[in-house]
């Protein structure tokens, strides 16, 4: 099981790898391909939630970008604030997805 700190470290290392290497190595290409696949799978989940009437309307791709950007920002905050960091609750992290009043 991955801890929040391990996940934060993974996100930071992935970002540093892409920034330092320019995304040209075979491994970086594979990570980018898998990341893109994961992104599209998450967008499909958002579409399904919208079709079921549980999620807000909106562009699923934009919603996924927002979610992953939030996770990356939280990873950076965790690394910077260390023991002073408190992870927001899952209800806060997903509140943008659900319709009002849910």
ZAROLO-896018 format. One record per residue: residue in one letter; x, y, z of N, C-alpha, C, O, CB in turn; residue number from 0. Coordinates in pm, whole numbers. Glycine has a CB too. Layout:
N
<'A',<X,Y,Z>,<X,Y,Z>,<X,Y,Z>,<X,Y,Z>,<X,Y,Z>,NUM>
...
This chain:
102
<'X',<85,-118,0>,<0,0,0>,<89,124,0>,<187,132,74>,<-96,0,123>,0>
<'X',<55,220,-82>,<132,342,-93>,<79,445,5>,<-42,466,16>,<128,397,-236>,1>
<'X',<170,510,77>,<129,615,170>,<116,746,94>,<160,758,-21>,<230,629,286>,2>
<'X',<55,844,158>,<43,976,97>,<179,1035,67>,<198,1101,-36>,<-35,1070,189>,3>
<'X',<275,1012,155>,<409,1065,134>,<477,997,15>,<544,1063,-64>,<495,1047,260>,4>
<'X',<461,867,3>,<519,795,-111>,<456,842,-242>,<526,859,-342>,<500,643,-95>,5>
<'X',<324,862,-241>,<256,910,-360>,<303,1051,-396>,<326,1080,-514>,<104,908,-339>,6>
<'X',<318,1137,-297>,<368,1272,-321>,<507,1266,-381>,<537,1339,-476>,<369,1354,-191>,7>
<'X',<593,1180,-326>,<728,1166,-379>,<726,1117,-524>,<803,1165,-607>,<809,1069,-294>,8>
<'X',<638,1023,-554>,<627,971,-691>,<586,1083,-787>,<646,1097,-894>,<524,857,-696>,9>
<'X',<487,1162,-749>,<444,1272,-837>,<556,1372,-860>,<575,1419,-972>,<323,1342,-777>,10>
<'X',<630,1405,-756>,<741,1499,-767>,<850,1442,-857>,<902,1512,-944>,<798,1533,-629>,11>
<'X',<885,1315,-837>,<989,1253,-919>,<949,1246,-1066>,<1031,1268,-1154>,<1020,1112,-867>,12>
<'X',<822,1216,-1092>,<775,1212,-1231>,<786,1349,-1295>,<833,1361,-1409>,<630,1163,-1237>,13>
<'X',<745,1452,-1223>,<753,1588,-1277>,<898,1628,-1302>,<930,1684,-1407>,<686,1688,-1182>,14>
<'X',<986,1600,-1207>,<1128,1633,-1223>,<1189,1559,-1340>,<1270,1615,-1414>,<1205,1602,-1095>,15>
<'X',<1152,1434,-1358>,<1204,1355,-1469>,<1167,1415,-1603>,<1251,1424,-1693>,<1152,1212,-1460>,16>
<'X',<1043,1457,-1616>,<1001,1517,-1742>,<1066,1652,-1765>,<1103,1685,-1878>,<850,1531,-1745>,17>
<'X',<1080,1730,-1660>,<1141,1862,-1674>,<1290,1852,-1706>,<1342,1928,-1788>,<1121,1944,-1547>,18>
<'X',<1359,1760,-1642>,<1504,1747,-1661>,<1540,1683,-1794>,<1637,1723,-1858>,<1564,1666,-1547>,19>
<'X',<1462,1584,-1836>,<1499,1509,-1956>,<1427,1550,-2082>,<1458,1500,-2190>,<1475,1367,-1934>,20>
<'X',<1332,1638,-2071>,<1260,1681,-2189>,<1165,1578,-2245>,<1109,1598,-2353>,<1356,1718,-2294>,21>
<'X',<1145,1467,-2173>,<1047,1368,-2216>,<1086,1289,-2340>,<999,1249,-2417>,<918,1434,-2242>,22>
<'X',<1217,1267,-2361>,<1259,1201,-2484>,<1300,1055,-2468>,<1306,983,-2567>,<1372,1275,-2543>,23>
<'X',<1328,1010,-2348>,<1373,872,-2332>,<1258,775,-2352>,<1141,813,-2348>,<1436,853,-2193>,24>
<'X',<1293,648,-2373>,<1191,545,-2390>,<1103,533,-2267>,<981,520,-2277>,<1255,410,-2420>,25>
<'X',<1166,538,-2149>,<1090,526,-2025>,<994,644,-2010>,<879,626,-1969>,<1184,519,-1904>,26>
<'X',<1039,764,-2042>,<953,881,-2031>,<837,871,-2130>,<724,910,-2098>,<1032,1010,-2056>,27>
<'X',<864,819,-2248>,<759,801,-2348>,<656,701,-2298>,<536,722,-2316>,<818,754,-2482>,28>
<'X',<702,593,-2236>,<610,492,-2182>,<528,548,-2067>,<408,524,-2058>,<688,369,-2136>,29>
<'X',<593,623,-1977>,<521,685,-1865>,<416,782,-1920>,<304,787,-1870>,<619,759,-1769>,30>
<'X',<452,859,-2021>,<357,954,-2081>,<239,879,-2144>,<124,924,-2133>,<427,1041,-2187>,31>
<'X',<266,767,-2209>,<159,688,-2271>,<65,633,-2166>,<-57,640,-2180>,<218,574,-2356>,32>
<'X',<122,577,-2059>,<39,523,-1952>,<-39,633,-1881>,<-155,614,-1844>,<126,447,-1851>,33>
<'X',<23,746,-1862>,<-44,860,-1799>,<-162,906,-1884>,<-269,937,-1832>,<55,977,-1778>,34>
<'X',<-142,910,-2015>,<-249,950,-2106>,<-364,849,-2101>,<-481,888,-2102>,<-196,962,-2250>,35>
<'X',<-331,722,-2094>,<-433,616,-2084>,<-512,633,-1954>,<-635,623,-1955>,<-367,475,-2090>,36>
<'X',<-443,657,-1845>,<-509,678,-1716>,<-598,802,-1720>,<-710,801,-1669>,<-404,691,-1603>,37>
<'X',<-547,909,-1781>,<-625,1032,-1795>,<-757,1004,-1867>,<-864,1045,-1821>,<-543,1139,-1870>,38>
<'X',<-749,935,-1980>,<-870,907,-2058>,<-966,815,-1982>,<-1088,829,-1994>,<-833,844,-2192>,39>
<'X',<-913,721,-1906>,<-999,633,-1825>,<-1073,714,-1720>,<-1191,691,-1695>,<-915,521,-1757>,40>
<'X',<-1003,810,-1657>,<-1069,897,-1557>,<-1175,984,-1622>,<-1281,1007,-1564>,<-964,985,-1486>,41>
<'X',<-1148,1033,-1741>,<-1248,1114,-1812>,<-1373,1031,-1842>,<-1485,1082,-1836>,<-1190,1171,-1943>,42>
<'X',<-1354,903,-1874>,<-1469,815,-1898>,<-1549,794,-1770>,<-1672,786,-1775>,<-1421,679,-1954>,43>
<'X',<-1481,784,-1656>,<-1552,772,-1528>,<-1634,897,-1499>,<-1746,889,-1448>,<-1452,748,-1414>,44>
<'X',<-1579,1013,-1530>,<-1653,1138,-1511>,<-1776,1139,-1601>,<-1885,1175,-1557>,<-1563,1261,-1540>,45>
<'X',<-1759,1099,-1726>,<-1874,1093,-1819>,<-1982,1000,-1766>,<-2101,1030,-1774>,<-1827,1046,-1960>,46>
<'X',<-1941,887,-1712>,<-2038,792,-1656>,<-2112,853,-1538>,<-2234,840,-1528>,<-1967,662,-1613>,47>
<'X',<-2039,920,-1450>,<-2102,988,-1337>,<-2199,1096,-1382>,<-2303,1116,-1319>,<-1997,1049,-1248>,48>
<'X',<-2165,1164,-1489>,<-2255,1265,-1545>,<-2380,1200,-1604>,<-2491,1249,-1584>,<-2183,1349,-1652>,49>
<'X',<-2360,1091,-1675>,<-2474,1021,-1736>,<-2569,966,-1629>,<-2690,960,-1650>,<-2425,906,-1825>,50>
<'X',<-2514,928,-1515>,<-2596,879,-1404>,<-2662,992,-1325>,<-2744,968,-1236>,<-2512,794,-1311>,51>
<'X',<-2625,1115,-1358>,<-2682,1230,-1289>,<-2618,1260,-1154>,<-2672,1340,-1077>,<-2828,1209,-1271>,52>
<'X',<-2505,1198,-1125>,<-2439,1218,-996>,<-2335,1331,-1000>,<-2313,1398,-900>,<-2372,1090,-952>,53>
<'X',<-2272,1351,-1116>,<-2168,1452,-1129>,<-2221,1575,-1200>,<-2318,1569,-1276>,<-2048,1395,-1205>,54>
<'X',<-2157,1686,-1174>,<-2190,1812,-1241>,<-2168,1798,-1391>,<-2089,1715,-1438>,<-2105,1928,-1184>,55>
<'X',<-2239,1881,-1465>,<-2211,1886,-1609>,<-2082,1965,-1628>,<-2041,2041,-1541>,<-2331,1952,-1687>,56>
<'X',<-2022,1946,-1740>,<-1897,2014,-1772>,<-1810,1923,-1855>,<-1839,1805,-1874>,<-1824,2057,-1645>,57>
<'X',<-1702,1979,-1905>,<-1609,1905,-1988>,<-1532,1805,-1901>,<-1458,1846,-1812>,<-1512,2001,-2063>,58>
<'X',<-1548,1674,-1926>,<-1480,1574,-1844>,<-1327,1590,-1846>,<-1261,1570,-1744>,<-1517,1435,-1892>,59>
<'X',<-1271,1624,-1961>,<-1125,1642,-1968>,<-1080,1756,-1878>,<-979,1744,-1808>,<-1081,1669,-2113>,60>
<'X',<-1153,1866,-1877>,<-1118,1979,-1790>,<-1128,1939,-1644>,<-1045,1978,-1562>,<-1210,2099,-1818>,61>
<'X',<-1227,1860,-1612>,<-1246,1817,-1473>,<-1131,1726,-1428>,<-1085,1735,-1315>,<-1381,1745,-1457>,62>
<'X',<-1086,1640,-1517>,<-975,1551,-1484>,<-845,1631,-1472>,<-765,1605,-1382>,<-960,1441,-1592>,63>
<'X',<-824,1728,-1560>,<-705,1815,-1549>,<-707,1887,-1415>,<-604,1895,-1347>,<-700,1917,-1666>,64>
<'X',<-822,1938,-1377>,<-834,2007,-1248>,<-799,1913,-1133>,<-725,1950,-1042>,<-976,2063,-1230>,65>
<'X',<-853,1791,-1136>,<-829,1695,-1029>,<-681,1660,-1018>,<-624,1665,-909>,<-911,1569,-1053>,66>
<'X',<-618,1625,-1131>,<-477,1588,-1126>,<-388,1708,-1091>,<-286,1692,-1024>,<-434,1529,-1259>,67>
<'X',<-425,1825,-1136>,<-349,1945,-1098>,<-357,1967,-948>,<-259,2006,-884>,<-401,2069,-1173>,68>
<'X',<-473,1942,-891>,<-490,1953,-747>,<-401,1852,-674>,<-335,1887,-576>,<-637,1931,-708>,69>
<'X',<-398,1727,-722>,<-313,1626,-659>,<-165,1664,-667>,<-91,1648,-570>,<-335,1490,-726>,70>
<'X',<-123,1714,-783>,<17,1755,-797>,<49,1872,-704>,<156,1877,-644>,<49,1792,-943>,71>
<'X',<-43,1966,-693>,<-24,2078,-601>,<-15,2032,-457>,<67,2082,-380>,<-136,2179,-617>,72>
<'X',<-100,1938,-421>,<-95,1884,-285>,<36,1810,-259>,<92,1818,-149>,<-214,1789,-262>,73>
<'X',<86,1739,-359>,<214,1671,-344>,<325,1773,-317>,<411,1750,-232>,<247,1588,-470>,74>
<'X',<323,1883,-390>,<423,1988,-369>,<409,2049,-229>,<509,2071,-160>,<409,2098,-476>,75>
<'X',<286,2075,-187>,<263,2131,-54>,<313,2036,55>,<371,2079,154>,<114,2162,-34>,76>
<'X',<289,1908,36>,<334,1808,134>,<486,1809,144>,<542,1803,253>,<283,1667,97>,77>
<'X',<552,1817,29>,<698,1818,29>,<752,1945,95>,<852,1940,166>,<751,1806,-115>,78>
<'X',<687,2058,72>,<735,2185,126>,<703,2201,275>,<787,2248,352>,<675,2301,49>,79>
<'X',<582,2161,315>,<537,2185,452>,<571,2071,547>,<565,2087,669>,<389,2208,454>,80>
<'X',<607,1956,492>,<646,1838,569>,<545,1807,681>,<430,1777,651>,<785,1859,630>,81>
<'X',<586,1813,806>,<498,1775,917>,<386,1874,943>,<295,1846,1021>,<580,1760,1043>,82>
<'X',<391,1989,881>,<286,2090,900>,<174,2076,796>,<79,2155,796>,<347,2230,893>,83>
<'X',<186,1978,710>,<87,1958,605>,<-27,1870,654>,<-5,1770,722>,<152,1894,480>,84>
<'X',<-149,1909,621>,<-267,1827,651>,<-342,1804,521>,<-387,1899,456>,<-359,1896,758>,85>
<'X',<-356,1680,483>,<-426,1645,360>,<-573,1679,373>,<-636,1643,473>,<-408,1496,326>,86>
<'X',<-630,1750,273>,<-774,1776,277>,<-852,1644,270>,<-803,1544,219>,<-816,1868,161>,87>
<'X',<-972,1646,321>,<-1056,1526,319>,<-1094,1490,175>,<-1089,1574,86>,<-1183,1547,404>,88>
<'X',<-1132,1366,156>,<-1173,1322,22>,<-1297,1397,-24>,<-1315,1419,-144>,<-1199,1171,20>,89>
<'X',<-1384,1437,69>,<-1503,1511,29>,<-1465,1650,-25>,<-1531,1700,-116>,<-1600,1526,147>,90>
<'X',<-1362,1710,29>,<-1314,1838,-25>,<-1253,1818,-163>,<-1279,1895,-255>,<-1210,1903,71>,91>
<'X',<-1172,1713,-177>,<-1102,1688,-303>,<-1197,1655,-418>,<-1165,1680,-534>,<-1004,1576,-286>,92>
<'X',<-1312,1598,-387>,<-1405,1558,-493>,<-1529,1647,-500>,<-1619,1620,-580>,<-1448,1415,-472>,93>
<'X',<-1536,1752,-419>,<-1657,1835,-414>,<-1690,1900,-549>,<-1806,1926,-577>,<-1641,1942,-310>,94>
<'X',<-1589,1926,-631>,<-1614,1988,-761>,<-1689,1894,-856>,<-1747,1939,-954>,<-1483,2032,-825>,95>
<'X',<-1687,1765,-828>,<-1751,1666,-915>,<-1901,1653,-891>,<-1979,1638,-985>,<-1685,1531,-896>,96>
<'X',<-1940,1659,-765>,<-2078,1626,-730>,<-2171,1746,-746>,<-2133,1861,-725>,<-2085,1575,-588>,97>
<'X',<-2292,1715,-784>,<-2394,1819,-796>,<-2420,1884,-660>,<-2396,1822,-557>,<-2525,1761,-853>,98>
<'X',<-2468,2007,-661>,<-2498,2080,-538>,<-2592,2000,-450>,<-2683,1934,-500>,<-2560,2218,-570>,99>
<'X',<-2570,2005,-320>,<-2658,1940,-225>,<-2628,1792,-203>,<-2701,1725,-130>,<-2799,1955,-270>,100>
<'X',<-2522,1741,-263>,<-2489,1598,-245>,<-2359,1584,-173>,<-2313,1472,-149>,<-2481,1526,-379>,101>
